[in-house]
Amino acid sequence: CWLKRATLSISLNIAEGSGKMSEGDKKRYYSIARGSAMECAAILDALEILKIISEKDLFIGKSKLSFIAGILTKICRN
């Protein structure tokens, strides 16, 4: 449930940011999306500790989140 909410938040904030006219507003929403990606990574860490997620799924999830967070970081810095 938490992971679904956090992953949905990433895409919704990217969508909302892309609809904003000012660069400041866009960056604010992209920054929120980046925070949601970090939240997803923390949830994956918790799932690993609780032994709910396989190592393979953990690796895949973390790899995708790293890519997404990297792109959002670059967007926010420009």
PDB file with SEQRES, HELIX, SHEET and CRYST1 records, atoms N, CA, C and O in Angstrom:
SEQRES   1 A   78  CYS TRP LEU LYS ARG ALA THR LEU SER ILE SER LEU ASN          
SEQRES   2 A   78  ILE ALA GLU GLY SER GLY LYS MET SER GLU GLY ASP LYS          
SEQRES   3 A   78  LYS ARG TYR TYR SER ILE ALA ARG GLY SER ALA MET GLU          
SEQRES   4 A   78  CYS ALA ALA ILE LEU ASP ALA LEU GLU ILE LEU LYS ILE          
SEQRES   5 A   78  ILE SER GLU LYS ASP LEU PHE ILE GLY LYS SER LYS LEU          
SEQRES   6 A   78  SER PHE ILE ALA GLY ILE LEU THR LYS ILE CYS ARG ASN          
HELIX    1 AA1 TRP A    2  SER A   18  1                                  17    
HELIX    2 AA2 GLU A   23  ILE A   49  1                                  27    
HELIX    3 AA3 GLU A   55  ARG A   77  1                                  23    
CRYST1    1.000    1.000    1.000  90.00  90.00  90.00 P 1           1          
ATOM      1  N   CYS A   1       0.822  -1.188   0.000  1.00  0.00           N  
ATOM      2  CA  CYS A   1       0.000   0.000   0.000  1.00  0.00           C  
ATOM      3  C   CYS A   1       0.874   1.262   0.000  1.00  0.00           C  
ATOM      4  O   CYS A   1       0.650   2.165  -0.806  1.00  0.00           O  
ATOM      5  N   TRP A   2       1.867   1.330   0.899  1.00  0.00           N  
ATOM      6  CA  TRP A   2       2.737   2.508   0.968  1.00  0.00           C  
ATOM      7  C   TRP A   2       3.567   2.653  -0.293  1.00  0.00           C  
ATOM      8  O   TRP A   2       3.750   3.762  -0.795  1.00  0.00           O  
ATOM      9  N   LEU A   3       4.068   1.543  -0.805  1.00  0.00           N  
ATOM     10  CA  LEU A   3       4.892   1.597  -2.011  1.00  0.00           C  
ATOM     11  C   LEU A   3       4.051   2.043  -3.206  1.00  0.00           C  
ATOM     12  O   LEU A   3       4.521   2.827  -4.031  1.00  0.00           O  
ATOM     13  N   LYS A   4       2.834   1.563  -3.306  1.00  0.00           N  
ATOM     14  CA  LYS A   4       1.958   1.988  -4.403  1.00  0.00           C  
ATOM     15  C   LYS A   4       1.693   3.490  -4.330  1.00  0.00           C  
ATOM     16  O   LYS A   4       1.729   4.180  -5.348  1.00  0.00           O  
ATOM     17  N   ARG A   5       1.426   3.993  -3.128  1.00  0.00           N  
ATOM     18  CA  ARG A   5       1.144   5.410  -2.952  1.00  0.00           C  
ATOM     19  C   ARG A   5       2.356   6.256  -3.322  1.00  0.00           C  
ATOM     20  O   ARG A   5       2.220   7.273  -4.001  1.00  0.00           O  
ATOM     21  N   ALA A   6       3.531   5.842  -2.879  1.00  0.00           N  
ATOM     22  CA  ALA A   6       4.747   6.610  -3.141  1.00  0.00           C  
ATOM     23  C   ALA A   6       5.126   6.577  -4.626  1.00  0.00           C  
ATOM     24  O   ALA A   6       5.571   7.585  -5.175  1.00  0.00           O  
ATOM     25  N   THR A   7       4.953   5.426  -5.274  1.00  0.00           N  
ATOM     26  CA  THR A   7       5.277   5.358  -6.702  1.00  0.00           C  
ATOM     27  C   THR A   7       4.288   6.182  -7.521  1.00  0.00           C  
ATOM     28  O   THR A   7       4.673   6.827  -8.496  1.00  0.00           O  
ATOM     29  N   LEU A   8       3.033   6.163  -7.135  1.00  0.00           N  
ATOM     30  CA  LEU A   8       2.045   6.983  -7.821  1.00  0.00           C  
ATOM     31  C   LEU A   8       2.364   8.467  -7.647  1.00  0.00           C  
ATOM     32  O   LEU A   8       2.170   9.260  -8.569  1.00  0.00           O  
ATOM     33  N   SER A   9       2.847   8.833  -6.482  1.00  0.00           N  
ATOM     34  CA  SER A   9       3.215  10.219  -6.209  1.00  0.00           C  
ATOM     35  C   SER A   9       4.323  10.707  -7.138  1.00  0.00           C  
ATOM     36  O   SER A   9       4.324  11.873  -7.534  1.00  0.00           O  
ATOM     37  N   ILE A  10       5.261   9.836  -7.491  1.00  0.00           N  
ATOM     38  CA  ILE A  10       6.336  10.225  -8.416  1.00  0.00           C  
ATOM     39  C   ILE A  10       5.728  10.688  -9.733  1.00  0.00           C  
ATOM     40  O   ILE A  10       5.988  11.804 -10.183  1.00  0.00           O  
ATOM     41  N   SER A  11       4.929   9.842 -10.345  1.00  0.00           N  
ATOM     42  CA  SER A  11       4.384  10.174 -11.669  1.00  0.00           C  
ATOM     43  C   SER A  11       3.398  11.336 -11.613  1.00  0.00           C  
ATOM     44  O   SER A  11       3.374  12.159 -12.528  1.00  0.00           O  
ATOM     45  N   LEU A  12       2.590  11.422 -10.570  1.00  0.00           N  
ATOM     46  CA  LEU A  12       1.629  12.517 -10.471  1.00  0.00           C  
ATOM     47  C   LEU A  12       2.325  13.869 -10.308  1.00  0.00           C  
ATOM     48  O   LEU A  12       1.885  14.864 -10.885  1.00  0.00           O  
ATOM     49  N   ASN A  13       3.395  13.912  -9.537  1.00  0.00           N  
ATOM     50  CA  ASN A  13       4.117  15.174  -9.367  1.00  0.00           C  
ATOM     51  C   ASN A  13       4.884  15.559 -10.622  1.00  0.00           C  
ATOM     52  O   ASN A  13       5.004  16.746 -10.925  1.00  0.00           O  
ATOM     53  N   ILE A  14       5.404  14.590 -11.354  1.00  0.00           N  
ATOM     54  CA  ILE A  14       6.050  14.894 -12.633  1.00  0.00           C  
ATOM     55  C   ILE A  14       4.999  15.470 -13.595  1.00  0.00           C  
ATOM     56  O   ILE A  14       5.252  16.466 -14.272  1.00  0.00           O  
ATOM     57  N   ALA A  15       3.841  14.850 -13.649  1.00  0.00           N  
ATOM     58  CA  ALA A  15       2.774  15.331 -14.535  1.00  0.00           C  
ATOM     59  C   ALA A  15       2.332  16.739 -14.146  1.00  0.00           C  
ATOM     60  O   ALA A  15       2.171  17.607 -15.004  1.00  0.00           O  
ATOM     61  N   GLU A  16       2.140  16.954 -12.861  1.00  0.00           N  
ATOM     62  CA  GLU A  16       1.701  18.280 -12.429  1.00  0.00           C  
ATOM     63  C   GLU A  16       2.783  19.322 -12.695  1.00  0.00           C  
ATOM     64  O   GLU A  16       2.480  20.437 -13.120  1.00  0.00           O  
ATOM     65  N   GLY A  17       4.029  18.968 -12.450  1.00  0.00           N  
ATOM     66  CA  GLY A  17       5.127  19.900 -12.711  1.00  0.00           C  
ATOM     67  C   GLY A  17       5.241  20.263 -14.182  1.00  0.00           C  
ATOM     68  O   GLY A  17       5.519  21.413 -14.522  1.00  0.00           O  
ATOM     69  N   SER A  18       5.027  19.292 -15.050  1.00  0.00           N  
ATOM     70  CA  SER A  18       5.144  19.561 -16.487  1.00  0.00           C  
ATOM     71  C   SER A  18       4.057  20.506 -16.977  1.00  0.00           C  
ATOM     72  O   SER A  18       4.204  21.130 -18.028  1.00  0.00           O  
ATOM     73  N   GLY A  19       2.966  20.618 -16.224  1.00  0.00           N  
ATOM     74  CA  GLY A  19       1.886  21.516 -16.605  1.00  0.00           C  
ATOM     75  C   GLY A  19       2.041  22.928 -16.074  1.00  0.00           C  
ATOM     76  O   GLY A  19       1.251  23.805 -16.421  1.00  0.00           O  
ATOM     77  N   LYS A  20       3.035  23.164 -15.247  1.00  0.00           N  
ATOM     78  CA  LYS A  20       3.241  24.499 -14.682  1.00  0.00           C  
ATOM     79  C   LYS A  20       3.968  25.394 -15.674  1.00  0.00           C  
ATOM     80  O   LYS A  20       4.764  24.923 -16.487  1.00  0.00           O  
ATOM     81  N   MET A  21       3.690  26.668 -15.600  1.00  0.00           N  
ATOM     82  CA  MET A  21       4.266  27.621 -16.544  1.00  0.00           C  
ATOM     83  C   MET A  21       5.647  28.127 -16.106  1.00  0.00           C  
ATOM     84  O   MET A  21       6.534  28.301 -16.942  1.00  0.00           O  
ATOM     85  N   SER A  22       5.833  28.363 -14.808  1.00  0.00           N  
ATOM     86  CA  SER A  22       7.111  28.922 -14.356  1.00  0.00           C  
ATOM     87  C   SER A  22       8.108  27.805 -14.041  1.00  0.00           C  
ATOM     88  O   SER A  22       7.728  26.719 -13.605  1.00  0.00           O  
ATOM     89  N   GLU A  23       9.366  28.089 -14.267  1.00  0.00           N  
ATOM     90  CA  GLU A  23      10.423  27.111 -13.991  1.00  0.00           C  
ATOM     91  C   GLU A  23      10.492  26.777 -12.505  1.00  0.00           C  
ATOM     92  O   GLU A  23      10.752  25.634 -12.129  1.00  0.00           O  
ATOM     93  N   GLY A  24      10.258  27.780 -11.669  1.00  0.00           N  
ATOM     94  CA  GLY A  24      10.284  27.537 -10.223  1.00  0.00           C  
ATOM     95  C   GLY A  24       9.223  26.549  -9.790  1.00  0.00           C  
ATOM     96  O   GLY A  24       9.483  25.656  -8.984  1.00  0.00           O  
ATOM     97  N   ASP A  25       8.023  26.713 -10.331  1.00  0.00           N  
ATOM     98  CA  ASP A  25       6.943  25.778 -10.003  1.00  0.00           C  
ATOM     99  C   ASP A  25       7.259  24.378 -10.515  1.00  0.00           C  
ATOM    100  O   ASP A  25       7.047  23.389  -9.814  1.00  0.00           O  
ATOM    101  N   LYS A  26       7.774  24.302 -11.756  1.00  0.00           N  
ATOM    102  CA  LYS A  26       8.140  22.994 -12.315  1.00  0.00           C  
ATOM    103  C   LYS A  26       9.146  22.294 -11.422  1.00  0.00           C  
ATOM    104  O   LYS A  26       8.974  21.123 -11.085  1.00  0.00           O  
ATOM    105  N   LYS A  27      10.200  23.008 -11.037  1.00  0.00           N  
ATOM    106  CA  LYS A  27      11.259  22.416 -10.214  1.00  0.00           C  
ATOM    107  C   LYS A  27      10.737  21.972  -8.856  1.00  0.00           C  
ATOM    108  O   LYS A  27      11.183  20.961  -8.313  1.00  0.00           O  
ATOM    109  N   ARG A  28       9.787  22.733  -8.307  1.00  0.00           N  
ATOM    110  CA  ARG A  28       9.233  22.360  -7.008  1.00  0.00           C  
ATOM    111  C   ARG A  28       8.530  21.008  -7.094  1.00  0.00           C  
ATOM    112  O   ARG A  28       8.712  20.158  -6.223  1.00  0.00           O  
ATOM    113  N   TYR A  29       7.736  20.807  -8.129  1.00  0.00           N  
ATOM    114  CA  TYR A  29       7.036  19.524  -8.283  1.00  0.00           C  
ATOM    115  C   TYR A  29       8.006  18.394  -8.620  1.00  0.00           C  
ATOM    116  O   TYR A  29       7.830  17.268  -8.153  1.00  0.00           O  
ATOM    117  N   TYR A  30       9.027  18.685  -9.425  1.00  0.00           N  
ATOM    118  CA  TYR A  30      10.023  17.663  -9.741  1.00  0.00           C  
ATOM    119  C   TYR A  30      10.804  17.288  -8.483  1.00  0.00           C  
ATOM    120  O   TYR A  30      11.183  16.131  -8.302  1.00  0.00           O  
ATOM    121  N   SER A  31      11.041  18.271  -7.618  1.00  0.00           N  
ATOM    122  CA  SER A  31      11.722  17.994  -6.355  1.00  0.00           C  
ATOM    123  C   SER A  31      10.863  17.116  -5.443  1.00  0.00           C  
ATOM    124  O   SER A  31      11.371  16.221  -4.767  1.00  0.00           O  
ATOM    125  N   ILE A  32       9.569  17.382  -5.435  1.00  0.00           N  
ATOM    126  CA  ILE A  32       8.654  16.541  -4.651  1.00  0.00           C  
ATOM    127  C   ILE A  32       8.656  15.116  -5.205  1.00  0.00           C  
ATOM    128  O   ILE A  32       8.648  14.148  -4.444  1.00  0.00           O  
ATOM    129  N   ALA A  33       8.665  14.994  -6.539  1.00  0.00           N  
ATOM    130  CA  ALA A  33       8.714  13.665  -7.168  1.00  0.00           C  
ATOM    131  C   ALA A  33       9.992  12.941  -6.766  1.00  0.00           C  
ATOM    132  O   ALA A  33       9.970  11.738  -6.508  1.00  0.00           O  
ATOM    133  N   ARG A  34      11.114  13.674  -6.712  1.00  0.00           N  
ATOM    134  CA  ARG A  34      12.391  13.079  -6.291  1.00  0.00           C  
ATOM    135  C   ARG A  34      12.288  12.586  -4.844  1.00  0.00           C  
ATOM    136  O   ARG A  34      12.782  11.508  -4.513  1.00  0.00           O  
ATOM    137  N   GLY A  35      11.653  13.372  -3.998  1.00  0.00           N  
ATOM    138  CA  GLY A  35      11.447  12.952  -2.608  1.00  0.00           C  
ATOM    139  C   GLY A  35      10.614  11.680  -2.520  1.00  0.00           C  
ATOM    140  O   GLY A  35      10.864  10.823  -1.672  1.00  0.00           O  
ATOM    141  N   SER A  36       9.632  11.563  -3.390  1.00  0.00           N  
ATOM    142  CA  SER A  36       8.821  10.341  -3.412  1.00  0.00           C  
ATOM    143  C   SER A  36       9.643   9.143  -3.874  1.00  0.00           C  
ATOM    144  O   SER A  36       9.424   8.024  -3.410  1.00  0.00           O  
ATOM    145  N   ALA A  37      10.590   9.370  -4.787  1.00  0.00           N  
ATOM    146  CA  ALA A  37      11.486   8.286  -5.206  1.00  0.00           C  
ATOM    147  C   ALA A  37      12.360   7.841  -4.037  1.00  0.00           C  
ATOM    148  O   ALA A  37      12.615   6.649  -3.863  1.00  0.00           O  
ATOM    149  N   MET A  38      12.818   8.802  -3.238  1.00  0.00           N  
ATOM    150  CA  MET A  38      13.617   8.462  -2.055  1.00  0.00           C  
ATOM    151  C   MET A  38      12.766   7.693  -1.037  1.00  0.00           C  
ATOM    152  O   MET A  38      13.249   6.781  -0.367  1.00  0.00           O  
ATOM    153  N   GLU A  39      11.501   8.078  -0.937  1.00  0.00           N  
ATOM    154  CA  GLU A  39      10.579   7.370  -0.053  1.00  0.00           C  
ATOM    155  C   GLU A  39      10.406   5.924  -0.512  1.00  0.00           C  
ATOM    156  O   GLU A  39      10.393   5.007   0.308  1.00  0.00           O  
ATOM    157  N   CYS A  40      10.273   5.722  -1.825  1.00  0.00           N  
ATOM    158  CA  CYS A  40      10.157   4.364  -2.367  1.00  0.00           C  
ATOM    159  C   CYS A  40      11.389   3.531  -2.017  1.00  0.00           C  
ATOM    160  O   CYS A  40      11.271   2.360  -1.653  1.00  0.00           O  
ATOM    161  N   ALA A  41      12.560   4.135  -2.127  1.00  0.00           N  
ATOM    162  CA  ALA A  41      13.795   3.415  -1.795  1.00  0.00           C  
ATOM    163  C   ALA A  41      13.806   3.015  -0.319  1.00  0.00           C  
ATOM    164  O   ALA A  41      14.235   1.913   0.024  1.00  0.00           O  
ATOM    165  N   ALA A  42      13.341   3.897   0.542  1.00  0.00           N  
ATOM    166  CA  ALA A  42      13.279   3.576   1.973  1.00  0.00           C  
ATOM    167  C   ALA A  42      12.284   2.449   2.237  1.00  0.00           C  
ATOM    168  O   ALA A  42      12.530   1.591   3.084  1.00  0.00           O  
ATOM    169  N   ILE A  43      11.178   2.446   1.527  1.00  0.00           N  
ATOM    170  CA  ILE A  43      10.194   1.378   1.677  1.00  0.00           C  
ATOM    171  C   ILE A  43      10.795   0.048   1.225  1.00  0.00           C  
ATOM    172  O   ILE A  43      10.593  -0.979   1.873  1.00  0.00           O  
ATOM    173  N   LEU A  44      11.538   0.068   0.107  1.00  0.00           N  
ATOM    174  CA  LEU A  44      12.206  -1.159  -0.345  1.00  0.00           C  
ATOM    175  C   LEU A  44      13.203  -1.658   0.696  1.00  0.00           C  
ATOM    176  O   LEU A  44      13.320  -2.863   0.918  1.00  0.00           O  
ATOM    177  N   ASP A  45      13.922  -0.737   1.334  1.00  0.00           N  
ATOM    178  CA  ASP A  45      14.845  -1.129   2.405  1.00  0.00           C  
ATOM    179  C   ASP A  45      14.100  -1.821   3.543  1.00  0.00           C  
ATOM    180  O   ASP A  45      14.556  -2.834   4.074  1.00  0.00           O  
ATOM    181  N   ALA A  46      12.952  -1.262   3.908  1.00  0.00           N  
ATOM    182  CA  ALA A  46      12.154  -1.867   4.979  1.00  0.00           C  
ATOM    183  C   ALA A  46      11.647  -3.244   4.572  1.00  0.00           C  
ATOM    184  O   ALA A  46      11.649  -4.175   5.378  1.00  0.00           O  
ATOM    185  N   LEU A  47      11.214  -3.371   3.326  1.00  0.00           N  
ATOM    186  CA  LEU A  47      10.740  -4.670   2.845  1.00  0.00           C  
ATOM    187  C   LEU A  47      11.857  -5.712   2.863  1.00  0.00           C  
ATOM    188  O   LEU A  47      11.620  -6.892   3.123  1.00  0.00           O  
ATOM    189  N   GLU A  48      13.080  -5.252   2.581  1.00  0.00           N  
ATOM    190  CA  GLU A  48      14.230  -6.164   2.632  1.00  0.00           C  
ATOM    191  C   GLU A  48      14.486  -6.620   4.071  1.00  0.00           C  
ATOM    192  O   GLU A  48      14.695  -7.806   4.327  1.00  0.00           O  
ATOM    193  N   ILE A  49      14.468  -5.679   4.991  1.00  0.00           N  
ATOM    194  CA  ILE A  49      14.698  -6.011   6.401  1.00  0.00           C  
ATOM    195  C   ILE A  49      13.641  -6.993   6.908  1.00  0.00           C  
ATOM    196  O   ILE A  49      13.940  -7.905   7.679  1.00  0.00           O  
ATOM    197  N   LEU A  50      12.415  -6.789   6.464  1.00  0.00           N  
ATOM    198  CA  LEU A  50      11.314  -7.660   6.882  1.00  0.00           C  
ATOM    199  C   LEU A  50      11.234  -8.961   6.083  1.00  0.00           C  
ATOM    200  O   LEU A  50      10.374  -9.809   6.324  1.00  0.00           O  
ATOM    201  N   LYS A  51      12.149  -9.092   5.133  1.00  0.00           N  
ATOM    202  CA  LYS A  51      12.235 -10.288   4.298  1.00  0.00           C  
ATOM    203  C   LYS A  51      10.952 -10.502   3.480  1.00  0.00           C  
ATOM    204  O   LYS A  51      10.483 -11.630   3.322  1.00  0.00           O  
ATOM    205  N   ILE A  52      10.401  -9.405   2.967  1.00  0.00           N  
ATOM    206  CA  ILE A  52       9.182  -9.443   2.168  1.00  0.00           C  
ATOM    207  C   ILE A  52       9.503  -9.368   0.683  1.00  0.00           C  
ATOM    208  O   ILE A  52       8.670  -9.733  -0.147  1.00  0.00           O  
ATOM    209  N   ILE A  53      10.694  -8.904   0.336  1.00  0.00           N  
ATOM    210  CA  ILE A  53      11.073  -8.705  -1.061  1.00  0.00           C  
ATOM    211  C   ILE A  53      12.304  -9.558  -1.378  1.00  0.00           C  
ATOM    212  O   ILE A  53      13.188  -9.725  -0.537  1.00  0.00           O  
ATOM    213  N   SER A  54      12.348 -10.082  -2.573  1.00  0.00           N  
ATOM    214  CA  SER A  54      13.504 -10.883  -2.977  1.00  0.00           C  
ATOM    215  C   SER A  54      14.672  -9.961  -3.327  1.00  0.00           C  
ATOM    216  O   SER A  54      14.479  -8.780  -3.617  1.00  0.00           O  
ATOM    217  N   GLU A  55      15.865 -10.507  -3.295  1.00  0.00           N  
ATOM    218  CA  GLU A  55      17.049  -9.718  -3.654  1.00  0.00           C  
ATOM    219  C   GLU A  55      16.953  -9.229  -5.091  1.00  0.00           C  
ATOM    220  O   GLU A  55      17.353  -8.105  -5.395  1.00  0.00           O  
ATOM    221  N   LYS A  56      16.428 -10.061  -5.969  1.00  0.00           N  
ATOM    222  CA  LYS A  56      16.291  -9.681  -7.373  1.00  0.00           C  
ATOM    223  C   LYS A  56      15.345  -8.494  -7.523  1.00  0.00           C  
ATOM    224  O   LYS A  56      15.671  -7.524  -8.207  1.00  0.00           O  
ATOM    225  N   ASP A  57      14.171  -8.565  -6.886  1.00  0.00           N  
ATOM    226  CA  ASP A  57      13.203  -7.473  -6.976  1.00  0.00           C  
ATOM    227  C   ASP A  57      13.740  -6.201  -6.314  1.00  0.00           C  
ATOM    228  O   ASP A  57      13.490  -5.095  -6.793  1.00  0.00           O  
ATOM    229  N   LEU A  58      14.468  -6.363  -5.224  1.00  0.00           N  
ATOM    230  CA  LEU A  58      15.093  -5.222  -4.558  1.00  0.00           C  
ATOM    231  C   LEU A  58      16.084  -4.541  -5.505  1.00  0.00           C  
ATOM    232  O   LEU A  58      16.080  -3.317  -5.633  1.00  0.00           O  
ATOM    233  N   PHE A  59      16.917  -5.320  -6.156  1.00  0.00           N  
ATOM    234  CA  PHE A  59      17.907  -4.778  -7.085  1.00  0.00           C  
ATOM    235  C   PHE A  59      17.231  -4.057  -8.252  1.00  0.00           C  
ATOM    236  O   PHE A  59      17.634  -2.955  -8.624  1.00  0.00           O  
ATOM    237  N   ILE A  60      16.217  -4.675  -8.818  1.00  0.00           N  
ATOM    238  CA  ILE A  60      15.495  -4.063  -9.943  1.00  0.00           C  
ATOM    239  C   ILE A  60      14.842  -2.747  -9.503  1.00  0.00           C  
ATOM    240  O   ILE A  60      14.960  -1.728 -10.185  1.00  0.00           O  
ATOM    241  N   GLY A  61      14.167  -2.781  -8.380  1.00  0.00           N  
ATOM    242  CA  GLY A  61      13.501  -1.577  -7.879  1.00  0.00           C  
ATOM    243  C   GLY A  61      14.466  -0.456  -7.579  1.00  0.00           C  
ATOM    244  O   GLY A  61      14.232   0.691  -7.960  1.00  0.00           O  
ATOM    245  N   LYS A  62      15.561  -0.781  -6.891  1.00  0.00           N  
ATOM    246  CA  LYS A  62      16.551   0.247  -6.550  1.00  0.00           C  
ATOM    247  C   LYS A  62      17.220   0.804  -7.795  1.00  0.00           C  
ATOM    248  O   LYS A  62      17.513   1.998  -7.853  1.00  0.00           O  
ATOM    249  N   SER A  63      17.464  -0.032  -8.785  1.00  0.00           N  
ATOM    250  CA  SER A  63      18.082   0.430 -10.034  1.00  0.00           C  
ATOM    251  C   SER A  63      17.171   1.420 -10.752  1.00  0.00           C  
ATOM    252  O   SER A  63      17.622   2.465 -11.219  1.00  0.00           O  
ATOM    253  N   LYS A  64      15.904   1.088 -10.833  1.00  0.00           N  
ATOM    254  CA  LYS A  64      14.952   1.988 -11.497  1.00  0.00           C  
ATOM    255  C   LYS A  64      14.809   3.299 -10.728  1.00  0.00           C  
ATOM    256  O   LYS A  64      14.762   4.371 -11.330  1.00  0.00           O  
ATOM    257  N   LEU A  65      14.740   3.215  -9.413  1.00  0.00           N  
ATOM    258  CA  LEU A  65      14.616   4.429  -8.607  1.00  0.00           C  
ATOM    259  C   LEU A  65      15.860   5.295  -8.706  1.00  0.00           C  
ATOM    260  O   LEU A  65      15.758   6.522  -8.721  1.00  0.00           O  
ATOM    261  N   SER A  66      17.025   4.681  -8.774  1.00  0.00           N  
ATOM    262  CA  SER A  66      18.268   5.436  -8.926  1.00  0.00           C  
ATOM    263  C   SER A  66      18.268   6.213 -10.241  1.00  0.00           C  
ATOM    264  O   SER A  66      18.682   7.372 -10.285  1.00  0.00           O  
ATOM    265  N   PHE A  67      17.805   5.574 -11.302  1.00  0.00           N  
ATOM    266  CA  PHE A  67      17.723   6.225 -12.612  1.00  0.00           C  
ATOM    267  C   PHE A  67      16.746   7.402 -12.567  1.00  0.00           C  
ATOM    268  O   PHE A  67      17.061   8.497 -13.031  1.00  0.00           O  
ATOM    269  N   ILE A  68      15.571   7.167 -12.010  1.00  0.00           N  
ATOM    270  CA  ILE A  68      14.544   8.206 -11.920  1.00  0.00           C  
ATOM    271  C   ILE A  68      15.030   9.378 -11.071  1.00  0.00           C  
ATOM    272  O   ILE A  68      14.898  10.536 -11.467  1.00  0.00           O  
ATOM    273  N   ALA A  69      15.591   9.072  -9.902  1.00  0.00           N  
ATOM    274  CA  ALA A  69      16.075  10.130  -9.011  1.00  0.00           C  
ATOM    275  C   ALA A  69      17.205  10.921  -9.665  1.00  0.00           C  
ATOM    276  O   ALA A  69      17.301  12.135  -9.483  1.00  0.00           O  
ATOM    277  N   GLY A  70      18.056  10.241 -10.420  1.00  0.00           N  
ATOM    278  CA  GLY A  70      19.147  10.928 -11.114  1.00  0.00           C  
ATOM    279  C   GLY A  70      18.633  11.926 -12.132  1.00  0.00           C  
ATOM    280  O   GLY A  70      19.133  13.047 -12.219  1.00  0.00           O  
ATOM    281  N   ILE A  71      17.646  11.526 -12.895  1.00  0.00           N  
ATOM    282  CA  ILE A  71      17.055  12.430 -13.890  1.00  0.00           C  
ATOM    283  C   ILE A  71      16.398  13.621 -13.194  1.00  0.00           C  
ATOM    284  O   ILE A  71      16.585  14.765 -13.610  1.00  0.00           O  
ATOM    285  N   LEU A  72      15.641  13.360 -12.151  1.00  0.00           N  
ATOM    286  CA  LEU A  72      14.969  14.444 -11.437  1.00  0.00           C  
ATOM    287  C   LEU A  72      15.965  15.385 -10.772  1.00  0.00           C  
ATOM    288  O   LEU A  72      15.729  16.592 -10.707  1.00  0.00           O  
ATOM    289  N   THR A  73      17.064  14.852 -10.281  1.00  0.00           N  
ATOM    290  CA  THR A  73      18.103  15.699  -9.685  1.00  0.00           C  
ATOM    291  C   THR A  73      18.681  16.645 -10.721  1.00  0.00           C  
ATOM    292  O   THR A  73      18.854  17.833 -10.449  1.00  0.00           O  
ATOM    293  N   LYS A  74      18.980  16.131 -11.905  1.00  0.00           N  
ATOM    294  CA  LYS A  74      19.517  16.969 -12.975  1.00  0.00           C  
ATOM    295  C   LYS A  74      18.525  18.040 -13.393  1.00  0.00           C  
ATOM    296  O   LYS A  74      18.906  19.190 -13.610  1.00  0.00           O  
ATOM    297  N   ILE A  75      17.263  17.676 -13.507  1.00  0.00           N  
ATOM    298  CA  ILE A  75      16.239  18.651 -13.877  1.00  0.00           C  
ATOM    299  C   ILE A  75      16.155  19.766 -12.830  1.00  0.00           C  
ATOM    300  O   ILE A  75      16.046  20.941 -13.180  1.00  0.00           O  
ATOM    301  N   CYS A  76      16.206  19.401 -11.566  1.00  0.00           N  
ATOM    302  CA  CYS A  76      16.082  20.388 -10.492  1.00  0.00           C  
ATOM    303  C   CYS A  76      17.290  21.320 -10.421  1.00  0.00           C  
ATOM    304  O   CYS A  76      17.161  22.464  -9.985  1.00  0.00           O  
ATOM    305  N   ARG A  77      18.452  20.847 -10.839  1.00  0.00           N  
ATOM    306  CA  ARG A  77      19.670  21.665 -10.780  1.00  0.00           C  
ATOM    307  C   ARG A  77      19.788  22.624 -11.942  1.00  0.00           C  
ATOM    308  O   ARG A  77      20.481  23.635 -11.833  1.00  0.00           O  
ATOM    309  N   ASN A  78      19.133  22.337 -13.048  1.00  0.00           N  
ATOM    310  CA  ASN A  78      19.226  23.207 -14.240  1.00  0.00           C  
ATOM    311  C   ASN A  78      18.268  24.361 -14.168  1.00  0.00           C  
ATOM    312  O   ASN A  78      18.220  25.181 -15.085  1.00  0.00           O  
TER     313      ASN A  78                                                      
END                                                                             
